[in-house]
Amino acid sequence: MSGQAAGDGDLKADVRERGAGGQVSDRRLFMQLQVFGGGADTKPLVTALEASRLEVVLYQDVNDPRSVGVLTMSADPATFVGDYRDLLNAEPFAALAPKPALTMFGRTYASGFEADLDEWLLRRPRRTALNPAWPWAIWYPLRRTGGFSRLTPHEQGAIIREHSVLGRAYGDADLAHDVRLACHGLDLHDNDFVIGLVGRELHPLSHLVQAMRKTMQTSQYLQTLGPFFVGHALWQSPHR
């Protein structure tokens, strides 16, 4: 949350997202990954998701042959305690075993430089996650150390740019495309962000994670990283 001084020590709260050229928006996309064991038979799951009309990706879990991941997205957070909750509490999902350690939940956010704010906050993340040409995905949370928060804005910007340059290079080559979510206060483990990497092939996604190990943020200013969910999209709802 940002704020600006209103005088006499008062603070005026402003929770809007801000982009380039004075753009402001109070809209953002919420995304959640839920992972379940016992999902060896995926046909009933696909049928239920098709009927739900939610914006969803159903992943097969690379690291567990009986596990699936469900990525859901909505601009209205009430969806997750409404239609989506009802879906998961009914068959066939009710028979599955949740893996809460792999649950990830976050919201899109702006850094202040976005040329098209709604594209960044709402359209791009949907298009990225629901693109049938990019079925492979790695999702993971991260938490920065307190030391990062004590750096000056200039120092923070230089560190963040390292990741931005890497992400842009892999994206321009169509090797890996990212979804960045903030999850301050939304996560059981007090993580700061959730990152999704998606692409045509799995190896470039792993290669990008490897490349980021050498950046200052990962090597010096991360307190926790992971757990990682690695999946391949079995079904994606049509992008609207």
C-alpha positions as CSV (number, residue, x, y, z in Angstrom):
1,M,0.0,0.0,0.0
2,S,1.3,3.4,-0.9
3,G,0.5,6.7,0.7
4,Q,1.4,10.4,0.6
5,A,1.7,13.0,3.2
6,A,-1.4,15.1,3.7
7,G,0.1,17.6,6.1
8,D,0.6,17.8,9.8
9,G,1.9,14.3,9.9
10,D,-1.3,12.8,8.4
11,L,-1.1,10.1,5.9
12,K,-3.5,9.6,3.0
13,A,-3.8,6.0,2.0
14,D,-3.9,5.2,-1.7
15,V,-4.2,1.6,-2.7
16,R,-4.6,2.1,-6.5
17,E,-2.1,0.6,-9.0
18,R,-0.1,3.2,-10.9
19,G,1.4,3.0,-14.4
20,A,3.3,5.4,-16.7
21,G,1.8,8.7,-17.8
22,G,-0.4,9.1,-14.6
23,Q,-2.5,6.0,-15.2
24,V,-4.2,4.6,-12.1
25,S,-6.4,1.6,-11.7
26,D,-8.2,-0.1,-8.8
27,R,-8.5,-3.4,-10.8
28,R,-6.2,-6.3,-10.5
29,L,-6.2,-10.1,-11.2
30,F,-6.2,-12.6,-8.3
31,M,-4.7,-16.0,-9.1
32,Q,-4.5,-19.2,-7.0
33,L,-2.8,-22.5,-7.4
34,Q,-4.4,-25.5,-5.5
35,V,-2.7,-28.9,-5.7
36,F,-4.5,-32.2,-5.0
37,G,-3.4,-35.8,-4.6
38,G,-5.5,-38.7,-5.8
39,G,-6.2,-37.2,-9.2
40,A,-5.1,-40.1,-11.4
41,D,-8.4,-40.1,-13.3
42,T,-8.5,-36.6,-14.8
43,K,-11.5,-37.0,-17.2
44,P,-14.1,-36.1,-14.5
45,L,-12.0,-33.2,-13.4
46,V,-11.9,-31.7,-16.9
47,T,-15.7,-32.2,-17.3
48,A,-16.3,-30.4,-14.0
49,L,-14.0,-27.5,-15.0
50,E,-15.6,-27.2,-18.4
51,A,-19.0,-26.9,-16.8
52,S,-17.8,-24.3,-14.2
53,R,-17.0,-21.6,-16.8
54,L,-14.3,-20.4,-14.5
55,E,-10.9,-19.3,-15.9
56,V,-8.8,-22.3,-15.0
57,V,-5.7,-24.3,-16.0
58,L,-5.6,-28.0,-15.0
59,Y,-2.0,-29.2,-14.6
60,Q,-0.6,-32.7,-14.4
61,D,2.0,-32.7,-11.6
62,V,5.4,-33.8,-12.9
63,N,6.6,-34.8,-9.5
64,D,3.6,-36.9,-8.5
65,P,1.8,-39.1,-11.0
66,R,-1.4,-39.0,-8.9
67,S,-1.4,-35.3,-8.3
68,V,-2.9,-32.4,-10.2
69,G,-2.7,-28.6,-9.9
70,V,-5.6,-26.2,-10.5
71,L,-4.8,-22.6,-11.4
72,T,-7.7,-20.3,-11.1
73,M,-7.9,-16.6,-11.9
74,S,-10.5,-13.8,-11.3
75,A,-10.6,-10.1,-10.9
76,D,-13.1,-10.6,-8.1
77,P,-11.5,-12.3,-5.0
78,A,-15.0,-13.4,-3.9
79,T,-14.8,-16.0,-6.6
80,F,-12.4,-18.0,-4.5
81,V,-15.0,-18.3,-1.6
82,G,-17.9,-18.5,-4.0
83,D,-18.1,-20.5,-7.3
84,Y,-14.6,-21.9,-7.0
85,R,-15.1,-23.0,-3.4
86,D,-18.3,-24.7,-4.4
87,L,-16.5,-26.5,-7.3
88,L,-13.8,-27.9,-5.0
89,N,-16.4,-29.0,-2.3
90,A,-18.4,-31.0,-4.9
91,E,-17.5,-34.2,-6.7
92,P,-15.1,-35.0,-8.3
93,F,-12.8,-32.6,-6.5
94,A,-14.2,-33.3,-3.1
95,A,-12.7,-36.8,-3.3
96,L,-9.2,-35.5,-3.8
97,A,-6.6,-34.9,-1.1
98,P,-5.5,-31.2,-0.9
99,K,-1.8,-30.4,-0.6
100,P,-1.9,-27.1,1.3
101,A,1.9,-26.8,1.3
102,L,1.7,-26.1,-2.4
103,T,-1.2,-23.6,-2.3
104,M,-0.2,-20.2,-3.7
105,F,-2.3,-17.1,-3.9
106,G,-1.5,-13.6,-5.1
107,R,-2.6,-10.5,-7.0
108,T,-1.1,-8.7,-10.0
109,Y,0.6,-5.4,-9.3
110,A,2.2,-2.5,-11.1
111,S,5.6,-1.0,-10.6
112,G,4.8,2.4,-12.0
113,F,6.3,2.1,-15.5
114,E,3.7,0.2,-17.3
115,A,2.6,1.8,-20.6
116,D,-0.8,0.0,-20.6
117,L,-1.9,-0.6,-17.0
118,D,-4.9,-2.7,-17.7
119,E,-2.9,-4.9,-20.2
120,W,-0.3,-5.5,-17.5
121,L,-2.7,-6.1,-14.6
122,L,-5.6,-8.0,-16.3
123,R,-5.0,-9.1,-19.9
124,R,-1.4,-10.2,-20.0
125,P,-1.5,-12.6,-17.0
126,R,-4.6,-14.3,-18.4
127,R,-3.1,-14.6,-21.9
128,T,0.1,-16.0,-20.5
129,A,-1.4,-18.6,-18.2
130,L,-4.1,-19.7,-20.7
131,N,-2.0,-19.9,-23.9
132,P,-2.2,-23.4,-25.3
133,A,1.2,-23.0,-26.9
134,W,2.8,-22.7,-23.5
135,P,1.8,-25.8,-21.6
136,W,4.8,-26.2,-19.3
137,A,4.8,-24.3,-16.0
138,I,6.9,-23.8,-12.8
139,W,5.1,-21.9,-10.0
140,Y,6.9,-20.9,-6.7
141,P,6.6,-18.4,-3.9
142,L,9.5,-16.3,-2.5
143,R,10.2,-14.0,0.4
144,R,12.8,-11.4,0.6
145,T,14.9,-10.7,3.6
146,G,14.4,-7.6,5.8
147,G,17.6,-6.3,4.5
148,F,16.1,-5.7,1.0
149,S,13.5,-3.4,2.6
150,R,16.2,-1.3,4.2
151,L,17.9,-0.5,0.8
152,T,17.3,2.8,-0.9
153,P,14.8,2.9,-3.8
154,H,17.7,3.3,-6.2
155,E,19.5,0.2,-4.8
156,Q,16.3,-1.8,-4.9
157,G,15.6,-0.8,-8.5
158,A,19.1,-1.9,-9.7
159,I,18.6,-5.3,-8.0
160,I,15.1,-5.8,-9.5
161,R,16.3,-4.8,-13.0
162,E,18.6,-7.8,-13.0
163,H,15.6,-10.1,-12.9
164,S,13.6,-7.9,-15.4
165,V,16.5,-8.0,-18.0
166,L,16.7,-11.8,-17.6
167,G,12.9,-12.3,-17.9
168,R,12.7,-10.0,-21.0
169,A,15.5,-11.9,-22.7
170,Y,13.9,-15.3,-22.2
171,G,10.5,-13.9,-23.2
172,D,11.8,-12.2,-26.4
173,A,13.2,-15.6,-27.4
174,D,9.9,-17.3,-26.6
175,L,11.7,-19.5,-24.1
176,A,9.9,-18.5,-20.9
177,H,7.1,-16.1,-20.0
178,D,6.4,-14.9,-16.5
179,V,3.4,-14.1,-14.3
180,R,4.3,-12.0,-11.2
181,L,2.0,-11.8,-8.3
182,A,2.2,-10.0,-4.9
183,C,1.0,-12.0,-1.9
184,H,1.7,-9.7,1.1
185,G,-0.7,-10.9,3.8
186,L,-2.4,-13.4,1.5
187,D,-0.1,-16.3,2.1
188,L,0.0,-18.8,4.9
189,H,3.8,-18.5,5.1
190,D,4.1,-14.7,4.8
191,N,5.7,-14.9,1.3
192,D,6.1,-11.7,-0.6
193,F,5.5,-12.9,-4.2
194,V,4.4,-15.8,-6.3
195,I,6.1,-16.3,-9.7
196,G,4.8,-18.4,-12.6
197,L,7.1,-19.3,-15.5
198,V,5.4,-20.8,-18.5
199,G,6.6,-21.9,-21.9
200,R,6.7,-24.4,-24.8
201,E,9.4,-26.5,-23.2
202,L,10.3,-27.4,-19.7
203,H,14.1,-27.0,-19.9
204,P,14.2,-23.2,-20.6
205,L,12.0,-22.6,-17.5
206,S,14.5,-24.6,-15.4
207,H,17.4,-22.7,-17.2
208,L,15.9,-19.4,-16.2
209,V,15.6,-20.4,-12.6
210,Q,19.2,-21.4,-12.8
211,A,20.2,-18.1,-14.3
212,M,18.4,-16.2,-11.6
213,R,20.5,-17.9,-8.9
214,K,23.4,-15.6,-9.9
215,T,21.5,-12.4,-9.4
216,M,22.0,-10.3,-6.3
217,Q,18.3,-10.6,-5.3
218,T,18.4,-14.4,-5.3
219,S,21.9,-14.9,-3.9
220,Q,21.8,-12.2,-1.2
221,Y,18.3,-11.0,-0.5
222,L,16.0,-14.0,-0.5
223,Q,15.0,-15.5,2.8
224,T,12.9,-18.4,1.4
225,L,12.3,-19.8,-2.1
226,G,9.7,-22.4,-3.0
227,P,8.3,-25.0,-2.7
228,F,8.1,-25.5,-6.5
229,F,5.2,-26.9,-8.4
230,V,6.1,-28.2,-11.9
231,G,3.2,-29.0,-14.2
232,H,2.1,-29.6,-17.7
233,A,-1.3,-28.2,-18.8
234,L,-3.8,-30.9,-19.4
235,W,-6.7,-28.5,-20.0
236,Q,-7.0,-24.7,-20.2
237,S,-10.2,-22.8,-20.3
238,P,-10.5,-20.7,-23.5
239,H,-9.0,-17.2,-23.2
240,R,-11.7,-14.6,-23.2
